[in-house]
Amino acid sequence: MIRREIERLKPDVIGLQEVMRLVRPGTTEPLSPDHDQAAEIGASFAYEIGFSQASDYGNGLVMGNAVLSRFPIFESRTQKLPDEGTGERRALHYSLLGTPWGRLPVFVTHFNWRFDHGYVRLRQAAFVAQKIEELAPAQAGFLPPVLLGDFNAEPDSAEIRYVRG
């Protein structure tokens, strides 16, 4: 069903959260495309994949965020999000894409999910804004950065208001 929608919409860039991957010990590289949800979703669409691990469940099973891009990925980085002592492991994925219109910084994240973790999501929002400024500063000459994610928050929440500026 997901691949049918990708075929219909033909997006150039997709952000994914809660992506499962079975990796080789000591790496974030999948054992094979059959052990990587991002690769499985993007199969047959010729997407490049950038991946950031957020959680490690042991025995090679990890979960994280990913970007699928029809454009070349020049660079990817992982930033761990603050958890404020909650123990939830979340990450911010960054990829710099080479588009025909210029370099496009893309960020993919997934904030804490619990209803009572608004204070954590607010701290995560501030952290993400800081990292966007560091990795895609206005003077760099990039296209405007794109932030994708599962923010686990209502549109009028403090954390979303912060991200909107």
DSSP file with accessible surface (Angstrom, degrees, kcal/mol):
  #  RESIDUE AA STRUCTURE BP1 BP2  ACC     N-H-->O    O-->H-N    N-H-->O    O-->H-N    TCO  KAPPA ALPHA  PHI   PSI    X-CA   Y-CA   Z-CA
    1    1 A M     >        0   0  162      0, 0.0     4,-1.9     0, 0.0     5,-0.2   0.000 360.0 360.0 360.0 -42.1    0.0    0.0    0.0
    2    2 A I  H  >  +     0   0   99      1,-0.2     4,-2.3     2,-0.2     5,-0.2   0.938 360.0  49.1 -63.6 -46.0    2.8    2.4    0.8
    3    3 A R  H  > S+     0   0  112      1,-0.2     4,-2.6     2,-0.2    -1,-0.2   0.872 107.4  55.7 -63.6 -34.8    4.6    1.7   -2.4
    4    4 A R  H  > S+     0   0  169      1,-0.2     4,-2.1     2,-0.2    -1,-0.2   0.915 109.5  46.7 -62.0 -41.6    1.4    2.2   -4.4
    5    5 A E  H  X S+     0   0   80     -4,-1.9     4,-3.1     2,-0.2     5,-0.3   0.880 110.4  52.0 -69.3 -37.3    1.1    5.7   -2.9
    6    6 A I  H  X S+     0   0   11     -4,-2.3     4,-3.0     2,-0.2    -2,-0.2   0.935 110.3  49.5 -62.1 -43.3    4.7    6.5   -3.6
    7    7 A E  H  < S+     0   0  103     -4,-2.6    -2,-0.2     1,-0.2    -1,-0.2   0.912 115.0  44.5 -61.1 -40.7    4.1    5.4   -7.2
    8    8 A R  H  < S+     0   0  161     -4,-2.1    -2,-0.2    -5,-0.2    -1,-0.2   0.931 122.4  34.9 -70.3 -45.1    1.0    7.6   -7.4
    9    9 A L  H  < S-     0   0  105     -4,-3.1    -2,-0.2    -5,-0.1    -3,-0.2   0.772  85.0-156.1 -83.3 -29.9    2.5   10.7   -5.7
   10   10 A K     <  -     0   0  115     -4,-3.0    -3,-0.1    -5,-0.3    -4,-0.1   0.897  19.0-168.6  53.5  50.3    6.1   10.4   -7.1
   11   11 A P        -     0   0   36      0, 0.0    -1,-0.1     0, 0.0     3,-0.1  -0.376  23.4-149.1 -69.7 146.7    7.7   12.3   -4.2
   12   12 A D  S    S+     0   0   73      1,-0.2    58,-2.6    57,-0.1    59,-0.4   0.794  85.3  26.4 -79.9 -31.3   11.3   13.4   -4.6
   13   13 A V  E     -A   69   0A  37     56,-0.2     2,-0.4    57,-0.1    -1,-0.2  -0.999  65.4-174.6-137.8 136.9   12.0   13.2   -0.9
   14   14 A I  E     -A   68   0A  28     54,-2.4    54,-2.6    -2,-0.4     2,-0.4  -0.997  11.9-151.8-131.2 136.0   10.3   11.1    1.9
   15   15 A G  E     -A   67   0A  19     -2,-0.4     2,-0.4    52,-0.2    52,-0.2  -0.915  16.6-168.8-105.7 133.3   11.0   11.3    5.6
   16   16 A L  E     -A   66   0A  27     50,-3.0    50,-2.4    -2,-0.4     2,-0.3  -0.955   6.2-167.3-123.5 142.7   10.4    8.1    7.6
   17   17 A Q  E    S+     0   0A  54     -2,-0.4    48,-0.2    48,-0.2    93,-0.0  -0.875  70.1  27.0-122.5 159.7   10.2    7.5   11.4
   18   18 A E  E    S+     0   0A 102     -2,-0.3     2,-0.5    46,-0.2    47,-0.2   0.883  77.5 172.2  56.7  42.1   10.3    4.2   13.4
   19   19 A V  E     -A   64   0A   4     45,-3.0    45,-1.9    -3,-0.2     2,-0.3  -0.720  21.7-145.6 -84.0 124.2   12.2    2.5   10.6
   20   20 A M  E     +A   63   0A  54     -2,-0.5    17,-2.5    43,-0.2    18,-0.3  -0.706  21.7 174.4 -92.0 144.6   13.4   -0.9   11.6
   21   21 A R  E     -AB  62  36A  16     41,-2.3    41,-2.8    -2,-0.3     2,-0.6  -0.985  27.8-143.2-150.5 135.4   16.7   -2.3   10.4
   22   22 A L  E     -A   61   0A  52     13,-2.8     9,-2.6    -2,-0.3    10,-0.4  -0.919  36.5-167.1 -99.2 119.2   18.7   -5.5   11.1
   23   23 A V  B     -D   30   0B   9     37,-3.1     3,-0.1    -2,-0.6     5,-0.1  -0.699  26.8-101.0-113.5 160.3   22.4   -4.4   11.1
   24   24 A R    >   -     0   0  125      5,-2.1     3,-2.0    -2,-0.2     5,-0.2  -0.512  62.6 -84.1 -68.5 142.3   25.8   -6.0   11.1
   25   25 A P  T 3  S+     0   0  124      0, 0.0    -1,-0.1     0, 0.0     3,-0.1  -0.208 114.0  11.7 -53.3 132.7   27.3   -5.9   14.6
   26   26 A G  T 3  S+     0   0   89      1,-0.2     2,-0.2    -3,-0.1    -2,-0.0   0.535 118.0  77.5  78.8   7.7   29.0   -2.6   15.4
   27   27 A T  S <  S-     0   0   56     -3,-2.0    -1,-0.2     2,-0.1    -4,-0.1  -0.806  73.7-132.9-133.5 177.3   27.6   -0.7   12.3
   28   28 A T  S    S+     0   0   59     -2,-0.2    34,-0.0    -3,-0.1    -2,-0.0   0.233  71.8 116.2-110.4   8.6   24.3    0.9   11.2
   29   29 A E  S    S-     0   0  114     -5,-0.2    -5,-2.1     1,-0.1    -2,-0.1  -0.616  70.4-116.3 -80.0 132.0   24.6   -0.9    7.8
   30   30 A P  B     -D   23   0B  22      0, 0.0    -7,-0.3     0, 0.0     6,-0.1  -0.302  13.7-124.5 -66.2 151.3   21.8   -3.4    7.1
   31   31 A L  S    S-     0   0   62     -9,-2.6    -8,-0.1     4,-0.3     5,-0.1   0.880  89.2 -29.5 -59.3 -38.5   22.5   -7.0    6.7
   32   32 A S  S >  S-     0   0   33    -10,-0.4     3,-2.3     1,-0.0    -1,-0.2  -0.956  71.4 -89.4-165.4 168.9   20.8   -6.8    3.3
   33   33 A P  G >  S+     0   0   89      0, 0.0     3,-1.2     0, 0.0     7,-0.2   0.793 124.1  64.7 -58.8 -24.0   18.0   -4.7    1.7
   34   34 A D  G 3  S+     0   0  139      1,-0.3     3,-0.0     5,-0.1    -3,-0.0   0.600 100.5  51.6 -72.4 -11.7   15.7   -7.4    2.9
   35   35 A H  G <  S+     0   0   81     -3,-2.3   -13,-2.8   -13,-0.1     2,-0.4  -0.052  97.3  78.6-112.5  29.2   16.5   -6.4    6.5
   36   36 A D  B <>  -B   21   0A   6     -3,-1.2     4,-2.4   -15,-0.2   -15,-0.2  -0.924  58.3-160.8-144.6 110.7   15.8   -2.7    6.0
   37   37 A Q  H  > S+     0   0   82    -17,-2.5     4,-2.9    -2,-0.4     5,-0.2   0.873  95.3  54.4 -62.1 -38.0   12.4   -1.1    6.0
   38   38 A A  H  > S+     0   0    0    -18,-0.3     4,-2.4     1,-0.2    -1,-0.2   0.934 111.3  45.1 -61.5 -44.1   13.5    2.0    4.3
   39   39 A A  H  > S+     0   0   19      2,-0.2     4,-0.8     1,-0.2    -2,-0.2   0.892 113.2  51.0 -65.3 -38.6   15.1    0.0    1.5
   40   40 A E  H >< S+     0   0  103     -4,-2.4     3,-0.6    -7,-0.2    -2,-0.2   0.926 111.9  46.3 -65.4 -43.0   11.9   -2.2    1.3
   41   41 A I  H 3< S+     0   0   30     -4,-2.9    -2,-0.2     1,-0.2    -1,-0.2   0.917 118.3  42.5 -64.6 -42.3    9.7    0.9    1.1
   42   42 A G  H ><>S+     0   0    7     -4,-2.4     3,-2.2    -5,-0.2     5,-0.6   0.483  83.6 135.6 -85.7   0.9   11.9    2.5   -1.6
   43   43 A A  T <<5S+     0   0   46     -4,-0.8    -3,-0.1    -3,-0.6    -4,-0.0  -0.170  74.8  11.0 -54.4 136.3   12.4   -0.7   -3.6
   44   44 A S  T 3 5S+     0   0  115      1,-0.1    -1,-0.3     3,-0.1    -2,-0.1   0.443 108.9  87.7  74.9   4.9   12.1   -0.2   -7.3
   45   45 A F  T < 5S-     0   0   16     -3,-2.2    -2,-0.2     2,-0.1    -1,-0.1   0.391  91.5-126.2-109.4  -0.1   12.0    3.7   -7.0
   46   46 A A  T   5 +     0   0   94     -4,-0.3     2,-0.3     1,-0.2    -3,-0.1   0.845  49.2 163.6  60.1  37.8   15.8    4.3   -7.1
   47   47 A Y      < -     0   0   23     -5,-0.6     2,-0.3    -8,-0.1    23,-0.2  -0.649  36.5-133.0 -82.4 142.9   15.9    6.3   -3.9
   48   48 A E  E     -C   69   0A  90     21,-3.4    21,-2.5    -2,-0.3     2,-0.5  -0.686  27.6-139.1 -83.4 151.2   19.1    7.0   -2.1
   49   49 A I  E     -C   68   0A  60     -2,-0.3     2,-0.4    19,-0.2    19,-0.2  -0.957  20.6-173.9-123.5 129.9   18.7    6.3    1.6
   50   50 A G  E     -C   67   0A   4     17,-2.4    17,-2.4    -2,-0.5     2,-0.4  -0.969  17.5-172.1-113.4 135.6   20.1    8.2    4.6
   51   51 A F  E     -C   66   0A  20     -2,-0.4     2,-0.4    15,-0.2    15,-0.2  -0.982  15.8-168.9-134.1 140.9   19.5    6.5    8.0
   52   52 A S  E     -C   65   0A   0     13,-2.8    13,-2.1    -2,-0.4     2,-0.3  -0.988  21.6-135.4-129.0 122.5   20.0    7.6   11.6
   53   53 A Q  E     +C   64   0A  37     -2,-0.4    11,-0.3    11,-0.2     3,-0.1  -0.552  28.5 167.1 -75.1 135.1   19.7    5.1   14.4
   54   54 A A  E     +     0   0A   7      9,-3.1     2,-0.3     1,-0.4    10,-0.2   0.719  64.9  26.2-110.5 -45.9   17.7    6.1   17.5
   55   55 A S  E     -C   63   0A   6      8,-2.4     8,-2.3    36,-0.0     2,-0.5  -0.934  58.1-153.5-126.4 147.0   17.2    2.9   19.4
   56   56 A D  E     -C   62   0A  86     -2,-0.3     6,-0.2     6,-0.2     3,-0.1  -0.973   8.9-178.2-119.7 115.2   19.1   -0.4   19.7
   57   57 A Y  E     -     0   0A 119      4,-2.9     5,-0.2    -2,-0.5    -1,-0.1   0.383  48.1-110.3 -93.5   2.0   17.0   -3.4   20.7
   58   58 A G  E >  S+C   61   0A  29      3,-0.5     3,-2.1     1,-0.0    -1,-0.2  -0.001  92.9  64.1  89.9 162.2   19.9   -5.8   20.7
   59   59 A N  T 3  S-     0   0  172      1,-0.3     3,-0.1    -3,-0.1    -1,-0.0   0.790 131.2 -58.2  55.0  29.0   20.9   -8.7   18.5
   60   60 A G  T 3  S+     0   0   20      1,-0.2   -37,-3.1   -38,-0.1     2,-0.6   0.386 102.6 131.2  88.0  -3.5   21.4   -6.2   15.6
   61   61 A L  E <   +AC  22  58A  65     -3,-2.1    -4,-2.9   -39,-0.2    -3,-0.5  -0.753  29.0 166.5 -89.6 119.0   17.8   -4.9   15.6
   62   62 A V  E     -AC  21  56A   1    -41,-2.8   -41,-2.3    -2,-0.6     2,-0.3  -0.878  21.8-153.7-127.0 161.6   17.7   -1.0   15.5
   63   63 A M  E     +AC  20  55A  21     -8,-2.3    -9,-3.1    -2,-0.3    -8,-2.4  -0.981  31.1 124.3-133.2 146.3   15.1    1.6   14.9
   64   64 A G  E     -AC  19  53A   2    -45,-1.9   -45,-3.0    -2,-0.3     2,-0.3  -0.871  51.7 -64.5-168.5-157.4   15.5    5.1   13.6
   65   65 A N  E     - C   0  52A   3    -13,-2.1   -13,-2.8    -2,-0.3     2,-0.3  -0.826  41.4-172.1-113.4 153.7   14.7    7.8   11.1
   66   66 A A  E     -AC  16  51A   0    -50,-2.4   -50,-3.0    -2,-0.3     2,-0.4  -0.976  17.8-147.4-144.8 155.5   15.4    7.8    7.4
   67   67 A V  E     -AC  15  50A   0    -17,-2.4   -17,-2.4    -2,-0.3     2,-0.5  -0.983   9.9-158.7-119.9 135.3   15.3   10.0    4.3
   68   68 A L  E     -AC  14  49A   0    -54,-2.6   -54,-2.4    -2,-0.4     2,-0.4  -0.977  20.7-178.2-108.9 128.4   14.5    8.5    0.9
   69   69 A S  E     -AC  13  48A   0    -21,-2.5   -21,-3.4    -2,-0.5   -56,-0.2  -0.991  37.5-160.3-136.6 133.9   15.8   10.8   -1.9
   70   70 A R  S    S+     0   0   89    -58,-2.6   -57,-0.1    -2,-0.4    -1,-0.1   0.623  86.5  73.6 -76.9 -15.9   15.7   10.8   -5.7
   71   71 A F  S    S-     0   0   27    -59,-0.4   -23,-0.3   -23,-0.1    28,-0.1  -0.652 102.4 -87.2 -94.3 157.0   18.5   13.3   -5.5
   72   72 A P        -     0   0   58      0, 0.0    26,-2.6     0, 0.0     2,-0.7  -0.322  34.8-134.4 -61.3 141.4   22.1   12.4   -4.5
   73   73 A I  E     -E   97   0C  29     24,-0.2    24,-0.2     1,-0.1     3,-0.1  -0.904  23.1-179.0 -98.1 112.8   22.8   12.5   -0.7
   74   74 A F  E     +     0   0C 112     22,-2.9     2,-0.3    -2,-0.7    -1,-0.1   0.793  66.4   1.6 -79.6 -32.3   26.1   14.4   -0.2
   75   75 A E  E     -E   96   0C  59     21,-1.0    21,-2.4     2,-0.0     2,-0.3  -0.992  57.8-167.8-158.1 145.3   26.2   14.0    3.5
   76   76 A S  E     +E   95   0C  54     -2,-0.3     2,-0.3    19,-0.2    19,-0.2  -0.995   9.5 179.2-138.6 145.9   24.3   12.5    6.4
   77   77 A R  E     -E   94   0C 111     17,-2.3    17,-2.3    -2,-0.3     2,-0.4  -0.979  17.8-141.6-142.8 155.7   24.5   12.9   10.2
   78   78 A T  E     -E   93   0C  64     -2,-0.3     2,-0.4    15,-0.2    15,-0.2  -0.965  13.6-174.6-119.6 133.3   22.9   11.7   13.3
   79   79 A Q  E     -E   92   0C  45     13,-2.3    13,-3.1    -2,-0.4     2,-0.3  -0.997  23.2-131.8-124.7 127.3   22.1   13.8   16.4
   80   80 A K  E     -E   91   0C 111     -2,-0.4    11,-0.3    11,-0.2   -26,-0.1  -0.624  24.6-130.3 -75.5 133.7   20.7   12.2   19.5
   81   81 A L        -     0   0   12      9,-2.3     9,-0.4    -2,-0.3    43,-0.1  -0.563  27.1-100.4 -80.8 149.4   17.8   14.2   20.9
   82   82 A P        -     0   0   24      0, 0.0    -1,-0.1     0, 0.0    42,-0.1  -0.414  30.7-169.6 -65.3 142.9   17.7   15.2   24.5
   83   83 A D    >   -     0   0   56     -2,-0.1     3,-2.1    40,-0.1     5,-0.3   0.460  25.5-136.9-113.1  -5.3   15.4   12.9   26.6
   84   84 A E  T 3  S-     0   0   92      1,-0.3    36,-0.0     2,-0.1    35,-0.0   0.826  72.4 -55.5  52.6  33.9   15.3   14.8   29.8
   85   85 A G  T 3  S+     0   0   71      3,-0.1    -1,-0.3     1,-0.1     0, 0.0   0.529 110.4 118.2  82.0   8.2   15.8   11.6   31.8
   86   86 A T  S <  S-     0   0   40     -3,-2.1    -2,-0.1     2,-0.1     3,-0.1   0.692  73.7-130.4 -81.0 -19.5   12.8    9.8   30.3
   87   87 A G        +     0   0   43      1,-0.3     2,-0.4    -4,-0.0    -3,-0.1   0.362  61.0 136.6  85.4  -7.3   14.9    7.0   28.7
   88   88 A E        -     0   0   27     -5,-0.3     2,-0.7     1,-0.0    -1,-0.3  -0.611  48.6-142.7 -73.3 131.6   13.2    7.4   25.3
   89   89 A R        +     0   0  127     -2,-0.4     2,-0.3    -3,-0.1   -35,-0.1  -0.863  31.9 161.8-101.8 113.8   15.9    7.2   22.6
   90   90 A R        -     0   0   27     -2,-0.7    -9,-2.3    -9,-0.4     2,-0.3  -0.881  15.5-162.9-128.3 159.9   15.2    9.6   19.8
   91   91 A A  E     -E   80   0C   0     -2,-0.3    19,-0.7   -11,-0.3     2,-0.5  -0.943  19.0-133.3-142.2 161.6   17.3   11.1   17.0
   92   92 A L  E     -EF  79 109C   0    -13,-3.1   -13,-2.3    -2,-0.3     2,-0.4  -0.981  23.8-154.0-113.2 123.8   17.5   13.8   14.4
   93   93 A H  E     -EF  78 108C   0     15,-3.5    15,-2.4    -2,-0.5     2,-0.4  -0.844   9.8-169.2 -98.2 138.3   18.5   12.7   11.0
   94   94 A Y  E     +EF  77 107C   4    -17,-2.3   -17,-2.3    -2,-0.4     2,-0.4  -0.993   8.9 172.8-127.1 130.8   20.2   15.2    8.6
   95   95 A S  E     -EF  76 106C   0     11,-2.5    11,-3.0    -2,-0.4     2,-0.6  -0.998  22.3-146.8-133.4 138.8   20.9   14.7    5.0
   96   96 A L  E     -EF  75 105C   3    -21,-2.4   -22,-2.9    -2,-0.4   -21,-1.0  -0.928  24.1-160.0-103.5 118.2   22.2   17.3    2.5
   97   97 A L  E     -EF  73 104C   0      7,-2.8     7,-2.7    -2,-0.6     2,-0.9  -0.761  16.4-135.9-102.8 145.8   20.7   16.6   -0.9
   98   98 A G  E     + F   0 103C  13    -26,-2.6     5,-0.2    -2,-0.3    -2,-0.0  -0.837  34.5 173.7-100.0  99.0   22.0   17.8   -4.3
   99   99 A T  E >   - F   0 102C  16      3,-2.1     3,-1.3    -2,-0.9   -28,-0.0  -0.582  47.6-107.3 -98.5 166.9   19.0   19.0   -6.2
  100  100 A P  T 3  S+     0   0  100      0, 0.0     3,-0.1     0, 0.0    -1,-0.1   0.721 121.9  50.0 -63.5 -17.3   18.9   20.7   -9.7
  101  101 A W  T 3  S-     0   0  177      1,-0.4     2,-0.2     3,-0.0    -3,-0.0   0.439 126.3 -76.2-100.5  -4.4   18.0   23.9   -7.8
  102  102 A G  E <  S-F   99   0C  32     -3,-1.3    -3,-2.1     2,-0.0    -1,-0.4  -0.790  71.9 -32.3 136.2-177.0   20.8   23.8   -5.2
  103  103 A R  E     -F   98   0C 132     38,-0.3    40,-3.2    -2,-0.2    -5,-0.2  -0.631  54.0-158.4 -80.3 130.6   21.7   21.9   -2.0
  104  104 A L  E     -F   97   0C  26     -7,-2.7    -7,-2.8    -2,-0.4     2,-0.5  -0.930   5.7-149.3-115.1 114.1   18.7   21.0    0.1
  105  105 A P  E     -F   96   0C   0      0, 0.0    41,-2.5     0, 0.0     2,-0.4  -0.708  18.7-170.7 -81.3 125.2   19.1   20.3    3.8
  106  106 A V  E     -Fg  95 146C   0    -11,-3.0   -11,-2.5    -2,-0.5     2,-0.4  -0.975   5.9-169.0-121.4 132.0   16.6   17.8    5.0
  107  107 A F  E     -Fg  94 147C   0     39,-3.0    41,-3.2    -2,-0.4     2,-0.4  -0.962   1.5-172.1-120.8 135.3   16.0   16.9    8.7
  108  108 A V  E     +Fg  93 148C   0    -15,-2.4   -15,-3.5    -2,-0.4     2,-0.3  -0.997  16.7 159.5-129.3 130.1   13.9   14.0    9.9
  109  109 A T  E     -Fg  92 149C   0     39,-2.0    41,-1.6    -2,-0.4     2,-0.3  -0.870  30.8-149.2-144.1 174.2   13.0   13.5   13.5
  110  110 A H  E     - g   0 150C   7    -19,-0.7   -19,-0.2    -2,-0.3    41,-0.2  -0.881  21.1-151.4-151.2 110.4   10.6   11.8   15.9
  111  111 A F        -     0   0    0     39,-2.2    10,-0.1    -2,-0.3    41,-0.1  -0.364  39.1 -71.1 -82.8 163.8    9.8   13.4   19.3
  112  112 A N        -     0   0    0      5,-0.1    -1,-0.2     1,-0.1     5,-0.1  -0.147  41.8-149.3 -49.8 148.0    8.8   11.7   22.5
  113  113 A W        +     0   0  155     -3,-0.1    -1,-0.1     3,-0.0    -2,-0.1   0.738  55.4 108.8-100.0 -26.3    5.3   10.2   22.4
  114  114 A R    >   -     0   0  106      1,-0.1     3,-2.1     2,-0.1    -2,-0.0  -0.262  68.4-130.1 -64.5 140.2    3.8   10.3   25.9
  115  115 A F  G >  S+     0   0  196      1,-0.3     3,-0.5     2,-0.1    -1,-0.1   0.862 107.6  51.3 -54.2 -39.4    1.0   12.8   26.4
  116  116 A D  G 3  S+     0   0   88      1,-0.2     3,-0.4     2,-0.1    -1,-0.3   0.307  88.3  85.5 -86.9  13.8    2.7   14.2   29.6
  117  117 A H  G <>  +     0   0   11     -3,-2.1     4,-2.6     1,-0.2     3,-0.5   0.060  45.2 120.0-102.9  28.2    6.1   14.7   27.8
  118  118 A G  H <> S+     0   0   22     -3,-0.5     4,-2.5     1,-0.2    -1,-0.2   0.892  75.1  55.4 -57.0 -38.6    5.3   18.2   26.4
  119  119 A Y  H  > S+     0   0  133     -3,-0.4     4,-1.6     2,-0.2    -1,-0.2   0.863 109.0  47.6 -64.0 -33.0    8.3   19.6   28.3
  120  120 A V  H  > S+     0   0    0     -3,-0.5     4,-2.7     2,-0.2    -2,-0.2   0.932 111.0  49.8 -72.3 -45.6   10.5   17.0   26.7
  121  121 A R  H  X S+     0   0   14     -4,-2.6     4,-3.0     1,-0.2    -2,-0.2   0.885 108.5  54.1 -61.2 -36.1    9.2   17.7   23.2
  122  122 A L  H  X S+     0   0   65     -4,-2.5     4,-2.2    -5,-0.2    -1,-0.2   0.933 110.2  46.1 -64.0 -43.2    9.7   21.5   23.8
  123  123 A R  H  X S+     0   0   99     -4,-1.6     4,-2.2     2,-0.2    -2,-0.2   0.903 113.2  50.5 -64.3 -38.9   13.4   20.8   24.7
  124  124 A Q  H  X S+     0   0    0     -4,-2.7     4,-2.8     2,-0.2    -2,-0.2   0.908 108.6  52.1 -65.7 -39.7   13.6   18.5   21.6
  125  125 A A  H  X S+     0   0    0     -4,-3.0     4,-2.6     2,-0.2    -2,-0.2   0.918 110.3  48.0 -62.1 -43.3   12.1   21.3   19.4
  126  126 A A  H  X S+     0   0   23     -4,-2.2     4,-2.2     2,-0.2    -1,-0.2   0.912 112.1  49.9 -63.6 -41.2   14.7   23.8   20.7
  127  127 A F  H  X S+     0   0   27     -4,-2.2     4,-2.5     2,-0.2    -2,-0.2   0.929 111.0  48.9 -62.4 -45.8   17.5   21.3   20.1
  128  128 A V  H  X S+     0   0    1     -4,-2.8     4,-2.7     1,-0.2     5,-0.2   0.930 110.2  51.1 -61.8 -44.4   16.3   20.6   16.5
  129  129 A A  H  X S+     0   0   40     -4,-2.6     4,-2.2     1,-0.2    -1,-0.2   0.919 110.7  49.5 -60.1 -41.1   16.1   24.4   15.8
  130  130 A Q  H  X S+     0   0   93     -4,-2.2     4,-2.2     1,-0.2    -1,-0.2   0.920 111.5  48.2 -63.2 -44.2   19.6   24.8   17.1
  131  131 A K  H  X S+     0   0   30     -4,-2.5     4,-3.0     2,-0.2     5,-0.3   0.879 109.0  53.4 -67.5 -36.0   20.9   21.9   14.9
  132  132 A I  H  X S+     0   0   30     -4,-2.7     4,-2.5     1,-0.2    -1,-0.2   0.943 110.2  48.1 -62.7 -43.4   19.2   23.3   11.8
  133  133 A E  H  < S+     0   0  113     -4,-2.2    -2,-0.2    -5,-0.2    -1,-0.2   0.899 115.7  44.7 -63.4 -39.4   20.9   26.6   12.4
  134  134 A E  H  < S+     0   0  100     -4,-2.2    -2,-0.2     1,-0.2    -1,-0.2   0.910 121.9  35.4 -70.3 -43.4   24.3   24.9   12.9
  135  135 A L  H  < S+     0   0   18     -4,-3.0    -2,-0.2     1,-0.2    -3,-0.2   0.700 131.4  27.7 -88.4 -21.1   24.0   22.5    9.9
  136  136 A A  S  < S+     0   0    9     -4,-2.5    -1,-0.2    -5,-0.3    -2,-0.2  -0.391  78.8 177.9-137.2  57.9   22.1   24.8    7.5
  137  137 A P    >   -     0   0   27      0, 0.0     3,-2.1     0, 0.0     5,-0.5  -0.272  40.3-116.2 -65.1 151.1   23.0   28.4    8.3
  138  138 A A  G >  S+     0   0   92      1,-0.3     3,-1.3     2,-0.2     4,-0.1   0.856 114.2  58.3 -55.6 -36.0   21.5   31.1    6.2
  139  139 A Q  G 3  S+     0   0  159      1,-0.2    -1,-0.3     2,-0.1    -3,-0.0   0.578  85.6  81.0 -74.7  -5.4   25.0   32.2    5.0
  140  140 A A  G <  S-     0   0   46     -3,-2.1    -1,-0.2     1,-0.1    -2,-0.2   0.690  97.9-127.6 -74.3 -16.9   25.7   28.7    3.6
  141  141 A G    <   +     0   0   70     -3,-1.3   -38,-0.3    -4,-0.3    -2,-0.1   0.659  58.6 143.6  79.4  15.2   23.7   29.4    0.4
  142  142 A F        -     0   0   52     -5,-0.5    -1,-0.2     1,-0.1   -38,-0.2  -0.384  59.7 -95.4 -77.1 164.6   21.6   26.2    0.8
  143  143 A L        -     0   0   51    -40,-3.2    -1,-0.1     1,-0.2     3,-0.1  -0.339  66.5 -70.6 -64.4 161.2   17.9   26.0   -0.2
  144  144 A P        -     0   0   99      0, 0.0    -1,-0.2     0, 0.0    -6,-0.0  -0.319  62.9-104.7 -58.7 136.3   15.7   26.6    2.9
  145  145 A P        -     0   0   56      0, 0.0     2,-0.5     0, 0.0   -39,-0.2  -0.285  28.4-142.7 -64.3 149.1   15.9   23.6    5.2
  146  146 A V  E     -g  106   0C  55    -41,-2.5   -39,-3.0    -3,-0.1     2,-0.5  -0.958   9.2-160.6-114.4 129.7   13.0   21.1    5.3
  147  147 A L  E     +g  107   0C  43     -2,-0.5     2,-0.3   -41,-0.2   -39,-0.2  -0.959  14.2 175.5-112.8 122.3   12.0   19.5    8.6
  148  148 A L  E     +g  108   0C  52    -41,-3.2   -39,-2.0    -2,-0.5     2,-0.3  -0.915  20.2 103.6-120.9 149.0   10.0   16.3    8.5
  149  149 A G  E     -g  109   0C  27     -2,-0.3     2,-0.7   -41,-0.2   -39,-0.2  -0.964  68.0 -78.8 168.1 178.6    8.8   14.1   11.3
  150  150 A D  E     +g  110   0C  50    -41,-1.6   -39,-2.2    -2,-0.3    -2,-0.0  -0.941  39.5 176.8-107.1 103.8    6.5   12.7   13.8
  151  151 A F        -     0   0   42     -2,-0.7    -1,-0.1   -41,-0.2     3,-0.1   0.537  27.6-143.8 -91.6  -7.4    6.2   15.5   16.4
  152  152 A N        +     0   0   52      1,-0.2     2,-0.3    -3,-0.1   -31,-0.1   0.858  62.7 109.6  48.9  42.1    3.6   13.7   18.6
  153  153 A A  S    S-     0   0   32      4,-0.1    -1,-0.2   -32,-0.0    -2,-0.2  -0.990  73.5-105.1-147.6 153.1    2.1   17.1   19.3
  154  154 A E    >   -     0   0  146     -2,-0.3     3,-2.1     1,-0.1     6,-0.3  -0.426  39.9-110.3 -73.6 152.5   -1.0   19.1   18.6
  155  155 A P  T 3  S+     0   0   81      0, 0.0    -1,-0.1     0, 0.0    -2,-0.0   0.804 118.0  45.2 -56.7 -30.2   -0.6   22.0   16.1
  156  156 A D  T 3  S+     0   0  122      4,-0.1    -2,-0.0     5,-0.0     0, 0.0   0.310  86.6 121.3 -98.5  11.1   -1.1   24.7   18.8
  157  157 A S  S <> S-     0   0   23     -3,-2.1     4,-2.6     1,-0.1     5,-0.2  -0.272  76.2-111.7 -70.8 160.0    1.2   23.0   21.4
  158  158 A A  H  > S+     0   0   37      1,-0.2     4,-2.4     2,-0.2     5,-0.2   0.894 116.3  54.0 -59.1 -39.9    4.2   24.9   22.7
  159  159 A E  H  > S+     0   0   10      2,-0.2     4,-1.9     1,-0.2    -1,-0.2   0.899 111.2  43.8 -67.0 -37.1    6.7   22.6   20.9
  160  160 A I  H  > S+     0   0   25     -6,-0.3     4,-2.4     2,-0.2    -1,-0.2   0.910 112.0  53.2 -74.7 -38.3    5.1   23.1   17.5
  161  161 A R  H  X S+     0   0  129     -4,-2.6     4,-0.7     1,-0.2    -2,-0.2   0.911 108.9  51.5 -59.5 -39.8    4.8   26.9   18.1
  162  162 A Y  H >< S+     0   0  117     -4,-2.4     3,-1.0    -5,-0.2    -2,-0.2   0.942 109.4  48.3 -63.2 -45.9    8.5   26.9   18.8
  163  163 A V  H 3< S+     0   0   52     -4,-1.9    -1,-0.2     1,-0.3    -2,-0.2   0.891 109.9  53.0 -63.1 -37.1    9.4   25.0   15.7
  164  164 A R  H 3<        0   0  147     -4,-2.4    -1,-0.3    -5,-0.1    -2,-0.2   0.632 360.0 360.0 -73.3 -13.9    7.2   27.4   13.6
  165  165 A G    <<        0   0   99     -3,-1.0    -3,-0.2    -4,-0.7    -2,-0.1   0.658 360.0 360.0  91.2 360.0    9.1   30.4   15.1
